[in-house]
């Protein structure tokens, strides 16, 4: 099966932190509705992400280690903690900040794309702390969606999105039953894995189209964590520009213009209260000089 190798990406809003990004990728833009996957740490670092916007998507924060303060323009002021899901739905527009409250950080930042008819939902934050459940030698935290034999998550997400952390001891294996109507991805964290016969190095993302009934995962190294993502195929073309998702060039260009203009910014995205970091508002990058064309879920190029 195809494997996406992570590429290092420096984040301007996260000081002294470099993330490993697998989605979006030129070989694959989405797995189910998952459109963005960043992995970071374990690292002693400082996160200070000043106010910045989102539209048409949901951000999903999942920590293995550390603590992050989250403030947004829907009036949410909360802590992101290991093993607890925070999913922020942007809808027509939201802005938020993230500031680390611990020396060490380790986790993943994920985005979900919404279908066109759901992109104007009310902005909101959903929180869920799943209880660990065992399957063989593995421990599963199912934070979104459902898996046969596990307690389903109450999180409301698009396209039957699935997300889970699997903790797997050194050199041990697990076989997870899955719904064959969904797409799936497996993200290797700190150790190499074998997934359904394919080898992954740390940071790699393995993906598969609908049709399989089991994920057979073997940890080839020390004790590790694995992230499982899934969902119904996202069969819409979208333009993804910076933190914005839209149907065409004009729509995301307007979203950028609304963020850059103080009057429309306050109306569409709101003002973040409670931010304790040192940064200022993050400006949007310039719109490309060429037309941004909508892309499907196979290739960006």
Secondary structure, DSSP 8 states (H G I E B T S, - for coil): --EE--EEEE-TTSTT-EEEEEESBTTBS-BTTEEEEEEEEEEE---EEEEEEE-SEEEEEEEEE-EEEEEETTS-EEEEEBT-EEEEE-TT-EEEEEEE-SSEEEEEEEEEE--GGGTT---EEEEE----EEETTEEEEEEES--TTS-------GGG-EEEEEEE-TT-EEEEE--TTSEEEEEE-SS-EEETTEEE-TT-EEEE-TT-SEEEEEE-SSSEEEEEEEES-----BEEETTEEESSHHHHHHHHHHHHSHHHHHHHT----S--SS----------SS----B-SS---
